[in-house]
Amino acid sequence: MEAVKVVGGGIAGLALAACLDPGRFRVTVHERLAEPPSVETSLAMWPEAQRALDEVGILPAVRAAGSDFGGMALRDGSGNVVLTARPSRVLGVSRADLLRLLDAAVPASVVRAYGTVASPPGPGLVVGADGVHSIVRRSVWGERSGARLTPYLALRGIIDDAVPPGVGGEYWGRGQLFGIAPASRGRTYWYASYRSDLGPGGIDVGEALALTRGRFSGGAAEIGRVLAAAVPGETLAQRVWTVPFPGSYRRDSAVLVGDAAHGMAPNLGRGACEALIDAATLAGLLNSRPLPEALRLYNRRRLLRSQSLRVASSGMARLALAERGQPLRDGLLRLAHRPGGAGAVER
C-alpha cells in the first residue's frame, strides 16, 4: 500500500481522506487541534462543490443540515438595492456541520495524528491541506511562497434571529462591506470587512466588534440590528491573508490542496468550494491512475481554474472596499440596475 500523509484536518484534508481508496492507500491525517472550531460560520456551496460532496457521499446529509440561499441583493451602505441576484441551487451550510459530516465520512482505517507539524512528514505522498499559512508549502516551495497580509479585517458570526424578508445580501459602503445571509436552523450569518491596523494576530474580538459598530453606525438599520445582537463568543475577527501564485500545485513528493494552494480573499465565497473540488479531483485521480500521472493531471485540471478565482476574488475585494472610487462604482452599478440593464442576475 502507498502512504499518504495529509497535513491539515480541515475541509480539504478530511474530504480527501474520505475519498481515497483504503484498499490502495495507507492514509494519515495530521491535525493540530482535536476539537472543531468553537465559533460557527456559514459557507455557500455552489453546484460544483455539491457534486464534490456527492462524491464524498454526504450531499444528502449536507442538504438536510443546510438551507437555501434564495434571492440576494447588492445594496449601498444605506440599504438601497443596487443589483439583485437569484443564485441557482446554492446551498448554505455551517462550517461546523460540514466538518462534522466530513469527519464522519473518513474511513476507520485512516490514522489521526494530533499535534503541530513542524516539517512535511514522510515517506510517501505529502498533501498540504494546512491552509493559508501552510508549513508544507513554505517547506517545499520556499519561504517566498509564504502568505501575504492584506490591509483588510474580516469579522464573521452567527446570531439567533432569522433574516427578515428583503434585507439579505451585501451592503457596500465607502471602504467597507457588510453581508447578511440565512444560516441553518433559522439563524442569520453575517460578515463585515474594511481596512484596519488591528492584528494581524491576537485580535481582541470585543474591540473589533466595537470598532465595527462604530464604522457602520448611521448606515442601514438592519446592519445595526445585527451588530447589536452580535457577541464576542459567536464572532470571529481575523485579518485577511492570501497566497501568492506557487507556479505549480505539485513538487517532488508533495501536492497542495485548498487554501494551501490558492488561499484567496473571501469576496467570491469560493474558498471552501474550491477546497472540496480539489480534494475530490485529486482523490479520483489517485484512485485510478499511477501517482506521477495523477499529480500531473491534478495540476493541469485545478491550477488555472482555482488561480483565476484567486485573482478574481482580489479584484472583487478592491471593488467592494473602494474608498475614493466609491461614488463612481455605485453610479455604474445603479446604471446597470436600470430597466434594460443587467440588474437581475441569474446564476
C-alpha positions in Angstrom: 0.0 0.0 0.0 1.1 3.6 -0.7 1.5 6.0 2.1 -0.3 9.3 2.0 0.3 11.9 4.7 -2.4 14.6 4.8 -1.3 17.7 6.7 -4.4 19.5 7.8 -7.7 18.1 9.0 -10.0 20.9 7.7 -12.4 20.8 4.8 -9.9 19.8 2.1 -7.9 17.3 4.2 -11.0 15.5 5.5 -12.7 15.3 2.1 -9.5 13.9 0.6 -9.1 11.3 3.4 -12.8 10.3 3.0 -12.4 9.7 -0.8 -9.1 7.9 -1.0 -9.3 4.2 -1.6 -8.4 2.5 1.7 -7.5 -0.7 -0.2 -4.7 1.2 -2.0 -3.6 3.9 0.4 -2.4 4.0 4.0 -3.6 7.4 5.0 -2.6 9.5 8.0 -4.2 12.9 8.7 -2.1 15.3 10.8 -4.2 17.9 12.6 -3.1 20.5 15.1 -6.4 20.5 17.0 -8.5 17.6 18.1 -11.6 19.8 18.5 -13.7 21.6 15.8 -13.8 25.4 15.7 -15.8 26.9 18.6 -17.3 29.7 16.6 -19.8 28.8 13.8 -19.7 30.4 10.4 -21.7 29.7 7.2 -20.4 28.5 3.8 -22.1 28.8 0.4 -21.9 25.5 -1.5 -22.2 26.2 -5.3 -23.3 23.4 -7.6 -19.7 22.3 -8.4 -18.9 21.9 -4.7 -22.2 20.0 -4.2 -21.0 17.5 -6.8 -17.8 17.1 -4.9 -19.9 16.5 -1.7 -21.8 13.8 -3.6 -18.5 12.1 -4.4 -17.7 12.1 -0.7 -21.1 10.6 -0.1 -22.5 13.3 2.2 -24.5 15.6 -0.1 -28.0 14.4 1.3 -26.8 15.0 4.9 -25.4 18.4 4.0 -28.7 19.4 2.3 -30.6 18.2 5.4 -28.3 20.3 7.7 -28.2 23.4 5.4 -30.6 26.0 4.0 -31.3 27.5 0.6 -29.6 30.9 0.0 -32.5 32.1 -2.1 -32.7 35.6 -3.6 -29.9 38.0 -2.6 -29.2 41.7 -3.3 -26.3 44.1 -3.6 -27.1 47.3 -1.7 -25.5 50.6 -0.9 -24.5 51.4 2.6 -27.9 52.8 3.4 -29.7 49.6 2.3 -30.9 50.7 -1.1 -30.9 47.9 -3.7 -28.4 48.3 -6.4 -28.4 44.8 -8.0 -30.4 41.7 -7.4 -29.4 38.1 -7.9 -31.2 34.8 -7.9 -28.4 32.2 -7.2 -29.3 28.9 -8.7 -29.1 25.9 -6.4 -26.7 27.5 -3.9 -26.8 25.8 -0.5 -25.8 27.3 2.8 -24.3 25.1 5.5 -22.5 25.9 8.7 -18.8 25.1 8.8 -19.2 23.1 12.0 -21.9 20.9 10.3 -19.8 20.4 7.2 -16.7 19.4 9.2 -18.7 17.0 11.3 -20.2 15.3 8.3 -16.8 15.1 6.5 -15.2 13.7 9.7 -17.8 11.0 9.9 -17.2 10.0 6.3 -13.5 9.3 6.9 -12.8 5.5 7.0 -11.8 4.0 10.3 -8.6 2.8 8.6 -7.3 6.4 8.4 -4.8 7.2 11.2 -5.4 10.5 13.1 -2.2 12.3 14.4 -2.8 15.4 16.6 -0.2 18.0 17.2 1.8 20.7 15.5 3.6 19.6 12.3 7.0 21.4 12.0 8.0 19.9 8.7 6.4 17.7 6.0 6.1 14.2 7.3 7.4 11.4 5.1 7.9 9.0 3.5 5.1 8.8 0.9 3.0 11.4 -0.8 2.6 14.6 1.4 -0.6 16.6 0.9 -0.5 20.2 2.1 -4.1 20.8 3.2 -2.9 23.1 6.0 -4.4 26.4 5.0 -3.0 29.8 4.1 0.0 29.5 6.4 0.8 26.0 5.1 4.0 24.6 6.5 4.1 22.2 3.5 4.1 25.0 1.0 6.7 27.0 2.8 9.0 24.0 3.4 8.8 22.6 -0.1 8.1 25.7 -2.3 10.2 28.0 -0.2 9.7 31.0 2.1 8.8 33.2 -0.8 5.6 31.3 -1.1 4.5 32.5 2.4 1.1 34.0 2.9 0.6 37.7 2.1 -1.2 40.0 4.6 -3.9 42.2 3.1 -5.0 45.5 4.7 -8.5 44.1 5.4 -10.0 42.9 8.6 -12.9 40.4 8.4 -15.5 39.6 11.0 -17.9 36.7 10.8 -20.6 35.5 13.1 -24.0 34.0 13.7 -27.0 35.5 15.6 -30.1 33.5 16.6 -32.6 35.7 14.7 -33.8 34.7 11.2 -33.1 37.0 8.3 -36.2 39.2 7.8 -37.6 39.4 4.2 -36.0 41.9 1.9 -32.8 42.6 3.9 -30.4 39.8 2.8 -27.4 40.4 0.7 -24.3 42.6 0.7 -24.2 46.3 1.7 -21.3 48.2 0.0 -20.3 51.5 1.6 -17.3 53.6 1.3 -14.4 51.3 2.1 -16.5 48.8 3.9 -18.9 46.0 3.2 -21.5 44.1 5.3 -23.2 40.8 4.5 -26.4 39.2 5.8 -27.4 35.7 4.8 -29.7 32.9 6.1 -28.0 30.3 8.2 -29.1 26.8 9.3 -31.8 26.4 12.0 -33.4 29.7 11.2 -30.5 31.9 12.2 -28.5 34.7 10.5 -25.0 34.6 9.2 -23.3 38.0 9.0 -19.9 39.2 7.9 -18.1 42.6 7.6 -14.8 43.8 6.2 -12.8 47.0 6.0 -9.3 48.3 6.2 -7.8 48.1 9.7 -4.5 48.1 11.5 -5.7 45.6 14.1 -3.6 42.4 14.4 -2.5 40.6 12.4 -2.5 38.2 15.3 -4.1 38.2 18.8 -7.1 40.4 17.8 -9.5 41.2 20.6 -12.9 40.3 19.3 -14.7 42.6 21.6 -12.5 45.5 20.5 -13.1 44.5 16.8 -16.9 44.4 17.3 -16.9 47.8 19.0 -14.8 49.2 16.1 -17.2 47.6 13.6 -20.3 49.1 15.3 -18.7 52.5 15.0 -17.8 52.0 11.4 -21.3 51.0 10.4 -23.3 53.4 12.6 -25.6 55.7 10.6 -26.0 53.1 7.8 -28.7 50.6 7.1 -30.9 49.9 10.1 -30.6 46.1 9.5 -26.8 46.3 9.9 -27.3 48.0 13.3 -29.8 45.3 14.4 -27.4 42.5 13.5 -24.4 44.1 15.2 -26.4 44.9 18.3 -27.1 41.1 18.6 -23.5 40.0 17.9 -21.4 38.9 20.8 -17.7 38.1 21.0 -18.2 34.4 21.8 -20.1 33.9 18.5 -17.8 36.1 16.4 -14.5 35.6 14.6 -12.2 38.6 13.9 -9.2 38.0 11.6 -7.0 39.8 9.2 -7.3 38.5 5.6 -4.3 36.7 4.2 -3.9 35.4 0.7 -1.4 33.0 -1.0 0.8 34.0 -3.9 0.9 32.0 -7.1 3.0 28.9 -6.4 3.7 28.1 -10.0 2.5 24.5 -9.6 0.5 22.6 -7.1 2.9 19.6 -7.2 6.6 19.5 -6.4 8.7 16.4 -5.6 6.6 14.2 -3.4 4.2 17.0 -2.2 1.0 18.4 -3.5 -1.2 21.3 -2.4 -5.0 21.5 -2.0 -7.4 24.1 -0.7 -6.2 27.3 0.9 -2.6 26.0 1.0 -2.8 26.1 -2.8 -4.9 29.1 -3.6 -5.9 31.0 -0.4 -8.0 33.9 -1.6 -9.9 36.9 -0.4 -13.4 35.8 0.8 -15.3 38.1 -1.5 -16.4 35.5 -4.0 -17.4 32.9 -1.4 -15.5 30.2 -3.2 -12.7 29.2 -0.9 -14.4 26.2 0.7 -16.0 25.2 -2.6 -12.6 25.0 -4.4 -11.1 23.1 -1.5 -13.8 20.4 -1.9 -13.3 20.3 -5.6 -9.5 20.0 -5.2 -10.0 17.0 -2.8 -12.5 15.2 -4.9 -10.4 15.7 -8.1 -7.1 14.6 -6.5 -8.7 11.6 -4.8 -10.4 10.4 -8.0 -7.1 10.6 -10.0 -5.0 8.9 -7.2 -7.6 6.1 -7.0 -7.4 5.4 -10.8 -4.0 6.5 -12.1 -0.3 5.9 -11.3 0.9 8.5 -8.8 3.0 10.7 -11.2 0.2 10.8 -13.8 -2.4 11.5 -11.1 -0.4 14.5 -9.8 0.3 15.8 -13.3 -3.4 15.7 -14.3 -4.5 17.2 -11.0 -2.2 20.2 -11.5 -3.5 20.6 -15.1 -7.1 20.4 -14.1 -7.0 22.6 -11.0 -4.3 25.2 -11.4 -5.8 27.6 -13.9 -9.3 27.4 -12.6 -8.5 28.0 -9.0 -5.9 30.7 -9.7 -8.3 32.6 -11.8 -10.8 32.6 -8.9 -8.0 33.8 -6.6 -7.2 36.7 -8.9 -10.9 37.5 -9.3 -11.6 37.4 -5.6 -8.8 40.0 -5.0 -10.3 42.2 -7.7 -13.7 41.9 -6.1 -12.3 42.9 -2.7 -10.8 46.0 -4.2 -14.1 46.9 -5.9 -16.3 46.2 -2.9 -14.0 48.1 -0.5 -13.3 51.0 -2.8 -12.9 54.3 -1.0 -12.0 57.2 -3.3 -13.7 55.4 -6.3 -16.8 54.5 -4.4 -19.2 57.2 -5.9 -18.2 56.1 -9.5 -18.6 52.5 -8.6 -22.1 53.0 -7.1 -23.1 55.1 -10.1 -22.1 52.4 -12.6 -23.9 49.7 -10.5 -27.1 51.8 -10.4 -26.8 52.3 -14.1 -26.7 48.5 -14.6 -29.8 48.2 -12.4 -32.0 50.5 -14.6 -34.7 48.8 -16.7 -32.9 47.1 -19.6 -29.7 46.9 -17.6 -28.1 43.8 -16.0 -29.8 44.2 -12.6 -31.4 40.8 -12.4 -28.7 38.2 -12.4 -29.4 34.5 -12.7 -26.5 32.3 -11.7 
